[in-house]
Amino acid sequence: MDHGTHATTGSAGIDVAALLVRLILLLATAFVAGGGLFGGRPRALPAAVAAALAVASAFVFDVNPVGAAAHAMLVVAVPALSVWRPNLARWAAGALLVLVVVETSLGRSGLEFAADTVYISAATAWFGLAQLREKPSRSGSLTLSLGLLLALAGAAQLLLSGVAFDRRLWESLFGLSLIAVVVLPLAVLFVRERKAAVLGVAVAFLAWTTFVALPEPDEPPVPGISLLRDVSLAGQQVPVLVSPQRPGRNLVHVPVAGLTVAGVPATQRLGADGYWAEVDLPAGRSDITLAADGDDTSLEVDTGDGPGLDVDPECATAALGGLVAGRQEALTSCPSASLSEEDAGSLTKMLAFLARRGAKAVTLVSDDSPRGAAAATVVRAAGLRVTSEPSPDGALVVVSGWEKAYQALTGPLPSYLYGVYLAPWLLNGPIVKSVPSSTIPLRFDPREQTAVSYAVALGDSFGGESPSVAGFRNWLGAQQPAGKVQLFASAQVSVMPYMDHDHAESGGQWVPGGTVVPVSVPLE
């Protein structure tokens, strides 16, 4: 029976009452099954407790009533049959043992299920031996074998858990439970008092059923690497990005409104999705408090002791792309720190295309970042007349960062004869949706499977976040697109017929509520 606390990953909360009922129910059932397997007469109290809790679970915790009824009937049948039909009692006890293994292992498979089967069966056999009034001649060696078997199964599970070699082993209930399932069976082998030994195995059994029912603790933050976590806040799971997770100024990004981070309200940033808060973090480990709607929670961070890095939303979303792909890579620099050869080539070919169309002038929007300055140099070297004032008979070319680009594109714009052209890194929902249409030189097709997969993965992981070129590049890692430069037009019209209801907001779209389509052949 699933009491709603089966093992998951993430940070979901635990229903303490359901967990306690689960522990008592499974332990009492194991005592009854053990007694029946060895031909003893299980005591009535554990059977009564197990039966009562099985029935109560169906009403209180929405457990499957058929499973609850079967559990209650078997746990009552074992002691009853042990008086009249001992052979049938063994069969009922065997069925009850299978039921305990299944209920303990719900949602687990493979090696973990095998470890569950061995541990639960060995502990149940120990309980059965302990209840025999007349011990078999080889009970000592059998007890030793069961204890070693418990310890070996526990050690195997410890290695499978992923927490064996970091501080989660002693800093979480999940890890402490794993320690208990290994240490206690070994310790009871040296205990002469029978009741104390049974108590030790019973605690080890409870520890096993506890860690199986607990959420697996998050991996510890890696100092100096941006952190992506889900936190439970105000009745919902909220993804949180902390970047660059270094001492000093950090950006904390969330997809929902109404949060405060370390007392700082998370607000919108021009040209970026979601909400952002700037917080100062000390060196080393610390906690960030997030609050919303009268609820609060803490998020552990570890900034290490390395140098800081000044990040903007574009830089943070670049880190987010790598994290969504499952890579733990430190940010060494931000996209605005330099103009890549690929982007410089894309801009050059875009400007040559404009010249071939007959444009004589471009209105340039850049910024003072290294990338913006280098991109402005590329524009000026293209042979077109460059102005900083609107030139309606020319084209608007934007090569700045996100914030300045958004400011330049919002509000009334002159009607540029040759349209609006954006640098590749400006393909981001809030920016391209600020104008009716724009043209962008890209080396990949946002409609192709790889780009769509990134958009879906990002939206699913971070509350419908819009894709970004910097995030896509980090998501790809070493497998960067090597395609030729092609011009794509972005417009606020959706033409993606394959979008399903479950992904109505993200659904693989690079521009939610809009579209990006090619408008040129590959540029030579």
C-alpha positions as CSV (number, residue, x, y, z in Angstrom):
1,M,0.0,0.0,0.0
2,D,1.3,3.4,-1.0
3,H,0.9,5.9,1.8
4,G,2.0,8.8,-0.3
5,T,5.5,8.9,0.9
6,H,7.3,6.6,-1.6
7,A,10.8,7.5,-2.6
8,T,11.1,10.3,-5.0
9,T,13.8,12.8,-6.1
10,G,13.5,16.4,-5.4
11,S,12.3,18.2,-2.3
12,A,8.7,17.2,-1.9
13,G,7.5,17.2,1.7
14,I,6.8,14.1,3.8
15,D,3.5,13.3,5.5
16,V,4.7,12.4,8.9
17,A,1.5,10.7,10.1
18,A,1.5,8.5,6.9
19,L,5.1,7.7,7.5
20,L,4.6,6.6,11.1
21,V,1.6,4.4,10.1
22,R,3.6,2.9,7.3
23,L,6.5,2.0,9.7
24,I,4.3,0.5,12.4
25,L,2.2,-1.4,9.9
26,L,5.2,-3.0,8.1
27,L,7.0,-3.9,11.2
28,A,4.0,-5.5,12.8
29,T,3.3,-7.4,9.6
30,A,6.9,-8.6,9.4
31,F,6.6,-10.0,12.9
32,V,3.4,-11.9,12.0
33,A,4.9,-13.2,8.8
34,G,8.1,-14.3,10.5
35,G,6.2,-16.2,13.2
36,G,4.1,-18.0,10.6
37,L,7.0,-19.0,8.4
38,F,8.8,-20.9,11.1
39,G,5.7,-22.7,12.4
40,G,5.4,-20.7,15.5
41,R,2.3,-19.0,16.9
42,P,2.5,-15.3,16.2
43,R,1.2,-13.1,19.0
44,A,-2.2,-11.6,18.6
45,L,-1.1,-8.0,19.4
46,P,1.1,-7.4,16.3
47,A,-1.6,-9.0,14.1
48,A,-4.3,-6.9,15.6
49,V,-2.2,-3.7,15.2
50,A,-1.3,-4.5,11.6
51,A,-4.9,-5.3,10.6
52,A,-6.3,-2.2,12.3
53,L,-3.7,0.1,10.5
54,A,-4.3,-1.6,7.2
55,V,-8.0,-0.9,7.4
56,A,-7.5,2.6,8.7
57,S,-5.1,3.4,5.8
58,A,-7.9,2.8,3.3
59,F,-10.0,5.5,4.9
60,V,-7.4,8.0,6.2
61,F,-4.7,7.9,3.5
62,D,-6.7,6.9,0.4
63,V,-4.9,3.6,0.1
64,N,-6.3,1.2,-2.4
65,P,-9.2,-0.5,-0.4
66,V,-8.6,-3.9,-2.2
67,G,-5.0,-3.9,-1.2
68,A,-5.8,-2.8,2.4
69,A,-8.4,-5.6,2.7
70,A,-6.0,-8.2,1.4
71,H,-3.4,-7.1,3.9
72,A,-5.8,-7.2,6.8
73,M,-7.1,-10.6,5.9
74,L,-3.7,-12.2,5.5
75,V,-2.3,-10.7,8.7
76,V,-5.3,-12.1,10.6
77,A,-5.3,-15.4,8.8
78,V,-1.7,-16.3,9.8
79,P,-2.1,-16.5,13.6
80,A,-5.6,-18.1,13.2
81,L,-4.3,-20.8,10.8
82,S,-1.2,-21.5,12.9
83,V,-3.5,-23.1,15.5
84,W,-5.6,-25.2,13.2
85,R,-3.6,-25.6,10.0
86,P,0.1,-24.9,10.4
87,N,0.9,-25.8,6.8
88,L,-1.7,-23.3,5.5
89,A,-0.3,-20.8,8.0
90,R,3.1,-21.0,6.3
91,W,1.6,-20.4,2.9
92,A,-0.3,-17.4,4.2
93,A,2.8,-16.1,5.9
94,G,4.7,-16.5,2.6
95,A,2.1,-14.4,0.8
96,L,2.2,-11.9,3.6
97,L,6.0,-11.6,3.2
98,V,5.6,-11.0,-0.5
99,L,3.1,-8.3,0.3
100,V,5.5,-6.6,2.7
101,V,8.3,-6.7,0.1
102,V,6.0,-5.2,-2.5
103,E,4.7,-2.5,-0.2
104,T,8.2,-1.6,0.9
105,S,9.5,-1.5,-2.6
106,L,6.7,0.4,-4.4
107,G,8.2,2.4,-7.2
108,R,11.6,0.8,-7.0
109,S,13.1,-1.7,-9.5
110,G,16.3,-3.5,-10.5
111,L,19.0,-3.8,-7.9
112,E,17.2,-1.7,-5.4
113,F,14.2,-4.0,-5.5
114,A,16.5,-7.0,-5.1
115,A,18.1,-5.3,-2.1
116,D,14.6,-4.7,-0.6
117,T,13.7,-8.3,-1.1
118,V,16.8,-9.6,0.6
119,Y,16.7,-7.2,3.5
120,I,13.0,-7.6,4.3
121,S,13.1,-11.4,3.9
122,A,16.2,-11.7,6.2
123,A,14.7,-9.4,8.9
124,T,11.4,-11.3,8.7
125,A,13.2,-14.6,9.1
126,W,15.1,-13.1,12.2
127,F,11.8,-12.1,13.8
128,G,10.5,-15.7,13.1
129,L,13.4,-17.3,14.8
130,A,13.1,-15.0,17.8
131,Q,9.5,-16.1,18.4
132,L,10.3,-19.8,18.5
133,R,10.0,-21.3,21.9
134,E,12.3,-24.2,21.0
135,K,15.3,-23.0,19.0
136,P,16.6,-25.3,16.2
137,S,20.1,-26.8,16.7
138,R,21.7,-24.5,14.2
139,S,19.9,-21.3,15.3
140,G,23.2,-19.6,16.2
141,S,24.8,-20.1,12.7
142,L,21.5,-19.1,11.1
143,T,21.3,-15.9,13.1
144,L,24.8,-15.1,12.2
145,S,24.1,-15.7,8.5
146,L,21.0,-13.5,8.6
147,G,22.9,-10.7,10.3
148,L,25.6,-10.7,7.7
149,L,23.0,-10.9,4.9
150,L,21.3,-7.9,6.4
151,A,24.6,-6.0,6.6
152,L,25.5,-6.9,3.0
153,A,22.1,-5.9,1.6
154,G,22.4,-2.6,3.5
155,A,25.9,-1.9,2.2
156,A,24.7,-2.6,-1.3
157,Q,21.8,-0.2,-0.9
158,L,24.2,2.4,0.6
159,L,26.4,2.3,-2.5
160,L,23.3,2.5,-4.8
161,S,21.9,5.4,-2.9
162,G,24.4,8.0,-4.2
163,V,24.9,9.5,-0.8
164,A,27.6,7.2,0.5
165,F,30.5,9.6,-0.1
166,D,29.2,13.0,0.7
167,R,27.9,14.9,3.7
168,R,24.3,13.9,3.0
169,L,25.1,10.6,4.7
170,W,25.2,12.2,8.1
171,E,23.3,15.4,7.6
172,S,19.9,13.9,6.5
173,L,17.5,11.4,7.9
174,F,17.8,9.6,4.6
175,G,21.5,9.1,5.1
176,L,21.3,8.3,8.8
177,S,18.7,5.6,8.1
178,L,21.1,4.0,5.6
179,I,23.9,4.0,8.2
180,A,21.5,2.3,10.6
181,V,20.6,-0.5,8.2
182,V,24.3,-1.4,7.9
183,V,25.6,-0.9,11.4
184,L,22.7,-2.3,13.5
185,P,22.7,-5.8,12.0
186,L,26.4,-6.1,12.6
187,A,26.1,-4.7,16.2
188,V,23.4,-7.2,17.2
189,L,25.7,-10.1,16.3
190,F,27.7,-9.2,19.4
191,V,24.6,-8.9,21.7
192,R,23.9,-11.9,23.9
193,E,20.6,-10.6,25.2
194,R,17.9,-12.0,22.8
195,K,15.4,-9.1,23.4
196,A,18.1,-6.5,22.8
197,A,19.1,-8.3,19.5
198,V,15.5,-8.4,18.3
199,L,15.1,-4.7,19.2
200,G,18.2,-3.9,17.2
201,V,17.0,-5.8,14.1
202,A,13.5,-4.1,14.5
203,V,15.1,-0.7,14.5
204,A,17.2,-1.7,11.4
205,F,14.0,-2.8,9.7
206,L,12.3,0.5,10.6
207,A,15.3,2.4,9.3
208,W,15.1,0.5,6.0
209,T,11.4,1.2,5.5
210,T,12.1,4.9,6.5
211,F,14.7,5.7,3.9
212,V,12.7,3.9,1.2
213,A,9.8,6.3,2.0
214,L,11.8,9.5,2.2
215,P,12.6,11.8,-0.6
216,E,16.2,11.4,-1.8
217,P,18.1,14.5,-0.6
218,D,19.3,17.0,-3.1
219,E,22.9,16.8,-4.1
220,P,25.0,19.3,-2.1
221,P,25.6,22.6,-3.8
222,V,28.9,22.6,-5.7
223,P,30.9,25.8,-4.8
224,G,31.2,28.2,-7.6
225,I,28.7,26.4,-9.9
226,S,25.3,27.9,-10.5
227,L,22.6,26.2,-8.5
228,L,19.2,24.9,-9.8
229,R,16.8,23.6,-7.2
230,D,13.1,23.1,-6.7
231,V,11.7,24.3,-3.3
232,S,8.3,23.8,-1.8
233,L,6.7,27.2,-1.1
234,A,3.2,28.4,-0.6
235,G,1.8,25.1,-1.7
236,Q,3.7,24.8,-4.9
237,Q,7.0,23.6,-6.2
238,V,9.1,26.5,-7.4
239,P,12.3,26.2,-9.4
240,V,15.1,28.5,-8.2
241,L,18.3,29.4,-10.1
242,V,21.2,31.0,-8.1
243,S,23.9,32.3,-10.4
244,P,26.9,32.3,-10.3
245,Q,26.9,31.0,-6.7
246,R,30.1,32.7,-5.8
247,P,30.9,35.2,-3.0
248,G,29.4,38.6,-3.5
249,R,26.6,39.7,-5.9
250,N,24.4,36.9,-7.2
251,L,21.2,36.7,-9.2
252,V,18.3,34.6,-8.0
253,H,15.8,33.7,-10.7
254,V,12.3,32.3,-10.2
255,P,9.5,31.9,-12.8
256,V,6.6,33.1,-10.5
257,A,5.7,36.5,-9.1
258,G,5.3,37.5,-5.4
259,L,8.5,36.0,-3.9
260,T,11.1,37.7,-1.8
261,V,14.6,36.4,-1.7
262,A,16.7,37.1,1.4
263,G,14.3,40.0,2.0
264,V,14.7,41.3,-1.6
265,P,11.5,41.3,-3.8
266,A,12.0,39.4,-7.0
267,T,11.1,41.7,-9.9
268,Q,11.0,41.6,-13.6
269,R,14.1,42.6,-15.6
270,L,13.9,44.2,-19.0
271,G,14.3,41.7,-21.8
272,A,14.3,38.7,-19.6
273,D,11.6,36.1,-18.6
274,G,10.5,35.6,-15.0
275,Y,11.5,37.4,-11.8
276,W,15.0,38.3,-10.5
277,A,16.5,39.3,-7.2
278,E,20.0,40.5,-6.5
279,V,21.5,39.2,-3.3
280,D,24.9,39.4,-1.7
281,L,26.2,36.0,-0.5
282,P,29.1,35.3,1.9
283,A,31.9,32.9,1.1
284,G,31.2,29.3,1.9
285,R,28.0,27.6,2.9
286,S,24.9,29.7,3.9
287,D,21.1,29.6,3.5
288,I,18.9,31.9,1.4
289,T,15.4,32.5,2.7
290,L,12.6,32.6,0.1
291,A,9.1,33.8,1.2
292,A,5.7,34.1,-0.5
293,D,2.1,34.4,0.8
294,G,3.1,34.1,4.4
295,D,5.2,30.9,3.9
296,D,8.9,30.7,3.8
297,T,11.6,28.1,3.1
298,S,15.4,28.1,3.0
299,L,17.8,27.1,0.3
300,E,21.3,26.0,1.0
301,V,24.1,27.5,-1.1
302,D,27.8,27.1,-1.2
303,T,29.8,29.9,-2.9
304,G,33.2,28.6,-2.0
305,D,36.0,31.1,-1.7
306,G,36.8,31.9,-5.4
307,P,36.5,35.2,-7.1
308,G,33.0,36.6,-7.9
309,L,31.5,37.1,-11.4
310,D,29.2,39.9,-12.4
311,V,26.2,38.2,-14.2
312,D,23.2,39.5,-16.0
313,P,20.0,37.6,-16.9
314,E,21.5,36.4,-20.2
315,C,24.5,35.0,-18.4
316,A,22.3,33.3,-15.8
317,T,20.1,31.7,-18.5
318,A,23.3,30.5,-20.2
319,A,24.2,28.7,-17.0
320,L,20.6,27.4,-16.7
321,G,20.9,25.7,-20.1
322,G,23.9,23.6,-18.9
323,L,22.1,22.7,-15.6
324,V,19.0,21.6,-17.5
325,A,21.2,19.3,-19.6
326,G,22.6,17.8,-16.3
327,R,26.1,19.4,-16.5
328,Q,27.8,21.0,-13.5
329,E,30.0,23.5,-15.1
330,A,31.3,26.8,-13.6
331,L,30.7,30.0,-15.4
332,T,34.1,31.4,-16.4
333,S,32.7,34.3,-18.3
334,C,29.4,35.7,-19.6
335,P,28.3,35.9,-23.2
336,S,28.6,39.7,-23.3
337,A,32.3,39.4,-22.4
338,S,33.4,38.7,-26.0
339,L,32.1,38.4,-29.6
340,S,32.5,34.9,-30.9
341,E,33.8,34.3,-34.4
342,E,30.5,32.6,-35.3
343,D,28.4,35.6,-34.2
344,A,30.8,38.0,-35.9
345,G,30.5,36.0,-39.2
346,S,26.7,35.9,-38.8
347,L,26.5,39.7,-38.4
348,T,28.8,40.2,-41.4
349,K,26.6,38.0,-43.7
350,M,23.5,39.7,-42.4
351,L,24.8,43.1,-43.3
352,A,26.0,41.9,-46.7
353,F,22.4,40.7,-47.3
354,L,21.1,44.1,-46.4
355,A,23.5,45.8,-48.8
356,R,22.4,43.5,-51.6
357,R,18.8,44.4,-50.9
358,G,19.7,48.1,-51.5
359,A,19.9,49.4,-47.9
360,K,22.3,52.4,-47.7
361,A,22.2,53.1,-44.0
362,V,21.6,51.3,-40.7
363,T,20.6,52.8,-37.4
364,L,22.8,51.0,-34.9
365,V,22.0,50.2,-31.2
366,S,24.9,48.8,-29.3
367,D,26.3,49.0,-25.7
368,D,29.6,49.4,-24.0
369,S,30.1,45.7,-23.2
370,P,33.1,44.0,-25.0
371,R,30.7,42.1,-27.2
372,G,28.6,45.1,-28.0
373,A,31.7,47.2,-28.9
374,A,33.1,44.5,-31.1
375,A,29.7,44.0,-32.8
376,A,29.5,47.7,-33.5
377,T,32.9,47.5,-35.1
378,V,31.7,44.7,-37.4
379,V,28.6,46.8,-38.4
380,R,30.7,49.9,-39.1
381,A,33.1,47.8,-41.3
382,A,30.3,46.5,-43.5
383,G,30.4,49.5,-45.8
384,L,26.9,50.8,-44.9
385,R,26.3,54.3,-43.5
386,V,25.9,53.9,-39.7
387,T,23.8,56.4,-37.7
388,S,22.8,56.5,-34.1
389,E,19.6,58.4,-35.0
390,P,16.6,56.8,-36.7
391,S,17.0,56.5,-40.4
392,P,13.5,55.4,-41.7
393,D,14.8,54.7,-45.3
394,G,17.3,52.2,-43.9
395,A,17.3,49.4,-41.3
396,L,17.5,49.2,-37.5
397,V,20.3,46.9,-36.4
398,V,20.5,46.0,-32.7
399,V,23.7,44.4,-31.3
400,S,23.4,45.4,-27.6
401,G,22.7,43.2,-24.6
402,W,19.2,42.2,-23.6
403,E,18.2,45.2,-21.5
404,K,19.2,47.9,-23.9
405,A,17.7,46.0,-26.9
406,Y,14.4,45.7,-25.1
407,Q,14.5,49.5,-24.3
408,A,15.3,50.3,-27.9
409,L,12.5,48.1,-29.3
410,T,9.6,48.9,-27.0
411,G,7.4,51.9,-27.6
412,P,6.8,53.7,-30.9
413,L,9.4,52.9,-33.6
414,P,9.9,54.6,-36.9
415,S,8.9,52.6,-39.9
416,Y,12.2,51.3,-41.2
417,L,12.1,50.6,-44.9
418,Y,14.3,47.5,-44.6
419,G,13.0,46.3,-41.2
420,V,14.5,45.4,-37.8
421,Y,17.6,43.2,-37.6
422,L,18.8,41.7,-34.3
423,A,22.0,40.0,-33.3
424,P,21.8,36.2,-32.9
425,W,21.9,36.4,-29.0
426,L,18.8,38.5,-29.0
427,L,16.5,35.6,-30.0
428,N,14.6,35.6,-26.7
429,G,10.9,35.8,-26.2
430,P,10.5,39.1,-24.4
431,I,12.8,40.9,-26.8
432,V,11.5,39.6,-30.1
433,K,7.9,40.0,-29.0
434,S,8.4,43.7,-28.3
435,V,8.2,44.4,-32.0
436,P,5.7,43.0,-34.6
437,S,8.5,41.3,-36.6
438,S,12.3,41.2,-36.7
439,T,15.0,39.3,-38.6
440,I,17.8,37.4,-37.0
441,P,20.8,35.5,-38.5
442,L,21.1,32.0,-37.0
443,R,23.2,28.9,-37.6
444,F,20.4,26.6,-36.5
445,D,16.7,26.2,-37.2
446,P,14.6,26.8,-34.0
447,R,12.0,24.4,-35.5
448,E,14.3,21.4,-35.8
449,Q,14.2,18.6,-33.2
450,T,17.3,19.5,-31.2
451,A,16.2,23.1,-30.7
452,V,12.7,22.0,-29.9
453,S,13.9,19.5,-27.4
454,Y,15.9,22.1,-25.6
455,A,12.9,24.5,-25.5
456,V,10.7,21.7,-24.1
457,A,13.3,20.6,-21.5
458,L,13.8,24.2,-20.4
459,G,10.1,25.0,-20.1
460,D,9.4,21.8,-18.2
461,S,12.3,22.4,-15.8
462,F,11.8,26.1,-15.2
463,G,8.1,27.0,-15.3
464,G,7.8,27.7,-19.0
465,E,11.0,29.8,-19.4
466,S,11.6,31.1,-22.9
467,P,14.6,29.6,-24.7
468,S,17.7,31.7,-25.3
469,V,20.6,31.3,-27.7
470,A,23.2,31.4,-24.9
471,G,21.2,28.7,-22.9
472,F,20.9,26.6,-26.1
473,R,24.7,26.7,-26.6
474,N,25.3,25.6,-23.0
475,W,22.7,22.9,-23.3
476,L,24.4,21.5,-26.4
477,G,27.8,21.5,-24.8
478,A,30.5,20.4,-27.2
479,Q,28.0,19.6,-29.9
480,Q,27.6,23.2,-31.3
481,P,25.5,23.7,-34.4
482,A,27.8,24.0,-37.5
483,G,25.2,25.1,-40.0
484,K,25.4,27.9,-42.4
485,V,24.0,31.3,-41.6
486,Q,20.4,31.8,-42.5
487,L,18.0,34.7,-41.8
488,F,14.9,33.9,-39.7
489,A,11.9,36.2,-39.2
490,S,10.2,36.3,-35.8
491,A,6.6,37.3,-35.7
492,Q,3.8,37.3,-33.1
493,V,1.8,34.7,-34.9
494,S,1.8,31.0,-33.9
495,V,2.0,28.5,-36.8
496,M,3.0,25.4,-34.9
497,P,0.2,22.9,-35.5
498,Y,1.9,20.2,-33.5
499,M,1.7,22.1,-30.2
500,D,-0.3,20.0,-27.7
501,H,-2.3,21.2,-24.7
502,D,0.2,20.1,-22.1
503,H,2.8,22.4,-23.6
504,A,0.5,25.3,-24.6
505,E,3.0,27.8,-23.2
506,S,6.4,26.3,-24.1
507,G,5.7,23.3,-26.4
508,G,9.0,23.7,-28.2
509,Q,8.3,27.2,-29.2
510,W,11.2,29.6,-29.1
511,V,8.8,32.5,-29.0
512,P,5.8,31.7,-27.0
513,G,2.7,32.9,-28.8
514,G,4.9,33.6,-31.9
515,T,6.9,31.9,-34.5
516,V,10.4,31.9,-36.1
517,V,10.6,30.9,-39.8
518,P,13.4,31.1,-42.4
519,V,13.2,34.0,-44.9
520,S,16.4,33.4,-46.8
521,V,18.5,30.7,-48.3
522,P,21.8,29.9,-46.4
523,L,24.0,33.0,-46.8
524,E,27.4,32.5,-48.4
